[in-house]
Each structure stands twice: as structure tokens, then as C-alpha cells.
Amino acid sequence: MIPTDRNDVAQALIGKAPARPAAPAIASATAAGAVALTLLVAIGHLLHRPVLVPPLAASAALVFAAPTLPLAQPRNVIGGQFVSALVGFCAVAAGGRTLWTAAVAGALAIGAMALARTPHSPAAATAVIVVLTGPEPVTFLLLLVLATSVIVAVGVIATRRGYPSYWW
């Protein structure tokens, strides 16, 4: 239904958003994100390899700010990132490191995560990053599993809202 009068339009634009979380929940999510992401940087520093990649910040946002969502559960965070990275490596093997291949890899990652029952929206970007940067597969996959496990572990420790809702 398309809103027709001015009040209906205003209500449609602003009236459906959920309430702002309580200040302690916002502070907790922010602190947990800071801990997890700086841990990834520290691990990367120790290993002399980048461990923090942009999609992991988005994964952290889901885990810490929306821990009850299916997309934030460990199966989805770890599995979705892993499946999407595999798709990225397969895409590079088939199409090379081009923007076209990156676009296809991101799309295929969406389907692959759905098939694996591990949807995690930030992970589609991981497939794109794999295509565009061409990391060494085994090292990247191991570091990705380590990084997502750190995010999940911080989520378990930091959230007081029963995270996770399910493990696998």
C-alpha cells in the first residue's frame, strides 16, 4: 500500500523503526566491538599478517548489537564467512581477479550460504575481497576461522543476552 496523505508518509518514514537500545546495551556492544576488533589487530601484528578485514567489523556489529538475529549466530558467522571465502577462491580460479569476477563471487556467495544454511550478510563482501586481493588460500582461510572464532568468543563472554541462541 502506498501512503497517500502527508501524515501517512511521515508515519511510513519514521514510525516503523525499533526503539533505541538502552544506553548500557549500546555501551556494551561498542566495548565488545572494540575488544574483538583490536584483538584481531593484535593477532595480526603478532603473526605479521592482516587478520582484520572489513567484513569482520560488520560481523562484529551483528554479534554485539543484534546477538539474537540468526545472521549473528556462530554457525552463520563462522560458516558464512568460510563458505563465502571458498566461493571467492573458486571464482578467482574460474574467472581471474577482475571486478566482474568479484561481482559474480559476491552473488554466488549469497546462494552458497543459503544452500549451506549459513547466511551472514557481511560474508558476501569476503568473497569480493578474496577476488580483489588474491590472498593465499590456506593461510587466509585459517586466519578467517581464527578471526570469526575470536568474534564469537568475545560475543559469548561480553553479551549478557544469552548469546548464542544456538551454536550449530
N, C-alpha and C positions, 0 to 999 in steps of 0.2 A: 504494500500500500504506500502510495506517495503522499507525503504530507501536503496539505493544500493551504492552510492558513498559517499566519506568522507564528502563533503560539505552538502549533503542531511541529513546525520546522524547528523552532528553538528547542522544544522538548526532544525531538529526534536527535538533535545535535549534541545536547548536553545532559539530557535526563537519564541516559542509559548506563553511564559509566558507573562502575562499582565505587563504593566508598573508599576513601583514602585509608590505607592501613594505619594502625595506631603507631605513634612515634617509636615505641620500643621495638616493634616489628621492623620498622624501616631502619632503625639503628642497627639491629641485629643482622639484617640482610646485608647492609652496607659493610659492617665489620667482617662478616663471614666472607663476603666477596673479596675484601682487601686481604684477608689472611690467605685464602685459597690462591688468588692470583699472584700475590707476592711469593708464596711458596713455589709456584710454578717458575717464577723468575729465578728464585734461589736455586732450585733444582737445575734449571738450565745453566745457570752460572757455574755450578759445581761440575756439570757434565760438559761444559763448553759447547752446548748446543741449544738452540731455541726450543723451549718447551711450551711457552705461552704463545699460542696463535689466536688471532681474533675470534674465531668461533667459540673458543673456550670461555671467553668473557661472557658471551651470550649464554652458553651452557650454565655458567655460574649464576647468571641473572635468573634463569629459570629455577635452578635448585634452591637458591636462597630467598628469592622474592615470591616464588609460586611453587613451593615444595609439594603441594598436593596434586598438581597437574600431572597427567600421565606422561607428558613430554619431559618432566623433571625427574622421573624415577630412574634408578640405577640402570635397569635394563635398557632404557631408552637413551640415557646419556652415554654410557659406555658402548653399548651395542650400536646405537645410531651413528656415533662418531666413527666407530670401527668399520661398519658396513659402508659408510659414505667414503671413507678413505680408500677402501678396496675398490669401490666404483671409480674413484678418481684415477687410481693406478691402472685399472683396466682401460679406462678411457684414453689415457696417455699412450698405452700400448697400441690401441686401435687407431687413434686419430692424431697423435702427436700433441705437443704443447702449444695449442693455439687458443685464442679466445672462443672460437666456435666449439672446440672440444670441451673447454671449461663450461660453457653454457649447457652443452649436452650432458656433461658429467653431473652438474647440479640437478638437472631434471631427472636423470636416471637414478641419482641418489634418493630422490623423493620416493620413487617407485620401489627401489630396492629396500629402503627402510620399511615401507608399508608391507612388502612381502615378508620381511623378517620380523614383523611386529615390533619394530624398534623406532617408531617415528620420533625424531628430535630435530626440530626446525633448524637450529644452528648448524647441524651437521651437514646440511646441503652445501653450506659455504666451505666446509672442509674439503669436499670433493673438488670444488673450484680451486681452492688453494693448492691442492695436490697437483692439479693440471698446470697451473700457472707457475709453480715454483719447482716442480720436479724433484722432490726430496728422495733420498734413498729409502726404498720401501720398508725394509725390515726395521731400520732404526726409527723411521717416522711412526710406524705402527706401534712399536714398543713404547715410544715416548708418549704417543697419544693415549694408549691404555693406561700408562702411569699417570698422565695428567688428568684424565677423566676420573680415575680412581681417587686421586687426591681431592678433586672437587666433590665427589660423592662422600668421601670420608669426612671432609670438613662439614658437609651438609648434615651428616649423621651426628657429628659432635656439636655443631653450632645451632641447629634448629631444634626448637623445643615443641615443634608441632607434629611430632610423630613421623618424621621423615626417616626412611622412605615409607610410602604407603604399601609398596611391595618391592621385593628385590629382583626377582626374575620372573 
